[in-house]
Amino acid sequence: MSHKPSSGHRRRQDAKAKESWSAPARASTGDAVADLREAILGKLAFVVGKTPASARERDWFAATALALRDRIVEACMAGDQAIPNKRVYYLSLEFLIGRLLSDAMNNLGLVETTRAALRDLGVELGTVEGAEPDAALGNGGLGRLAACFMESMASLSIPAIGYGIRYDHGLFRQSLDDGWQREAPETWLSEGNPWEFVRPEATYAIGFGGSVTMSAVSEGVIRRHWQPAETVLAVAHDVPVVGWRGRHVNTLRLWKAEAEAPIELAQFNGGDHVGAVSGRARAEAISRVLYPSDSSTAGQELRLRQEYFFTSASLQDLIRRHVAERGDVRSLHDHAAIQLNDTHPAIAVPELMRLLLEEHQLTWEDAWHVTTNTLNYTNHTLLPEALETWPVELMERLLPRHMQIIYLINWMHLEEQGKHGRHDAAHLATVSLIDESHGRRVRMGHLAFHGARRVNGVSALHTDLMRSTVFKDLHALDPDKIVNKTNGITFRRWLHNANPELTRLAVEAVGERVLDEPEALRGLEAFAEDTAFVKRYAAMRRARKEALAEIVADRTGIDIDPSALFDVQIKRIHEYKRQLLNVIETVALYQAIKAEPHKDWTPRVKIFGGKAAPSYAQAKLIIKLACDVAKAVNDDPEVAGRLKVVFLPNYSVSLAEAIIPAADLSEQISTAGMEASGTGNMKFALNGALTVGTLDGANIEIREHVGPENIFIFGLDAAGVQARMAEPSFARDAILASPRLAAALDMIASGRFSPEEPNRFRPLTDDLRHRDQYLLTVDFEDYWRAQREIDAAWTHPAAWWRRAILNTARMAWFSSDRSMREYAQEIWRVRVA
Ligand code: 26V
């Protein structure tokens, strides 16, 4: 496809240059608006097949997205067409993207132009944006991080391709049935996806099962060859990722699974109509649905098939590109850096070896050199139940050749230990790629570690814990391998798009360059006590709280008062994240208000949101408890005006965009040492919510940046947690020492919130009394203290807003642009302009 800029194109460029954040009222030029309006009408007629009169919101969305996609393609083709010296390949089983329309408009500088074009057509931009389904191809933090990184790489013009799976069904839709979580399939593709390009020419065969044969190629040289029993096709679907100011466009390439033969015709003609398509159903099952667990390895075969499917397709694709561009696969590591997002693509280690050995005839040494200089691995959790291992038996059945390669890699790895005088069985057992302690299982973390050039953690604390715990012995063998890369978030989505009011304030206060250089936010420090500025900042928050109150009323029927303190905990429901600690504090506060109803309590609204893995019973019970407590509290006239509790169903990226700018307080209260980083914590602080949190993950670095006086820290640190856990009766002692905690637990255990089933919450309260793996009881009193300090702080608005503004002003470092620059320089060795 060739591209000649038309005069219309030039006009649009002029309009783009003029569109500005500082002057939303300034009209975009008439030409640009007219051009876009005609483009949208054209798409509506000729692609969607509707007239303006018959178009639904969803049709307008499709037409608008298609018109903008053309602009992205133009931006792409206007950009540098030269082959880049080095590309980054980001392999991730999850990309939690959310909506793309506002991202695309904002990065192309076309928000106001699009608004005006649609207004001319009698359509409101907000409703069109609302008609886009979230692309929820991820569970939580890990998937959302991948999406932020893709946007930042495009904005920094880092040549990159993201590789993942095009799930037909993303993360399930959550509804609450009398407080019980129900899951329904999510159907984001039901009306097509206007952003994607299908690329049937990029289709690869992915094998499973079968056997390995040997042949002698010459005297003494034997080659092994895998003969799979089954083949599935991976078909590329590309989503363009446009960077800030449309300067650069990257690709997110998602693989869809298809059968080699869509139908067994003979079987069909023989009358077996179902059997004739069963092979197809089996093949397509691979990209059918996202696994909804985010923390425990269920070890199902389909999951391993997904992992191998997308990893093999991605490696075949990037090798094909490399050979087409450079001729020789031996230079792959000079021109490609592959990042493995967690261990989900760790099968890349033996798969890249296999492709180099068998498809490209490299020697073992050369193949190992290329592999270990191309691959890098990011670890996102140290929780033992989330560390992936696969039974050797399953691997041998599904991927027999890979299992042989893993054995050989492991044999050489253990031999190497011997050469360094490490023969002791205990040492060899800890560094081995095979865990022999509960059946024989392949340790995917060890495999990724060993096959990678660099291994990184996602916050300073997490990286330290990697070095001192899970990867201690492997780290000692290669002390430079582990590096830290603290996570970040894209400010384009989480500040500019989610909070245009705050963005406008920042632009007016410190200038337009804040849109390009987040460090300029620091200029807001000078306004932290400026009465006029503070008033506008507070008005911004008030407006967002009113908007959130409408959403809450709409979705739950609960009325909340925007002048109360909005105290928010939104994230996956997991015991280590301690939503239960927050609920228990809510119960204790409820009791305290009832005991002293005439005291001057700070009015609070506790807002919860998050999904539980469908098989995670304890997490679902925590949701039910939050809902039952909400019912009791909200119905009690004695606490009216002081305390309200809300559980917002179906938490998603779009809902986060509405909630975060409306939050006064951000709950980041995980057991210290357990949250690898957190990224929600960054989104809240950037938008000026104050954090109540533990010394865990990136909270520690947030404290360093915003200053200890502008964050509420409580509880044990990671070392304290380890020490206290070793005490045999820590939970009983903590409950004995805190009558307030004891009373709250008694109230829950007594059935006060579940009179129709008094023992409903015993699994929660019994666990706390006897086990309390996450040390809720131990941290409770200090959490209570911090919360009362927050109540007091709320009564001094000037000091509160000062802290909020200082949070916004000092969060620039947490931009994912900074994270991506660090990866580029220290891991990938690619130049950033
Ligand atoms: C693990 C598993 C285990 C097998 C079943 C399916 C599944 C799906 C996802 C995961 C990933 C869990 C790891 C994860 O999401 N970690 C989070 O990563 C964030 C980004 O680095 C970080 O901010 C969070 O603290 C960390 O919990």
Residues whose N, C-alpha, C, O or C-beta is under 5 A from the ligand:
A	BS01	26V	G141 L142 L145 Y291 S293 D294 S295 S296 T297 A298 H380 T381 A386 V458 E675 A676 S677 G678 T679
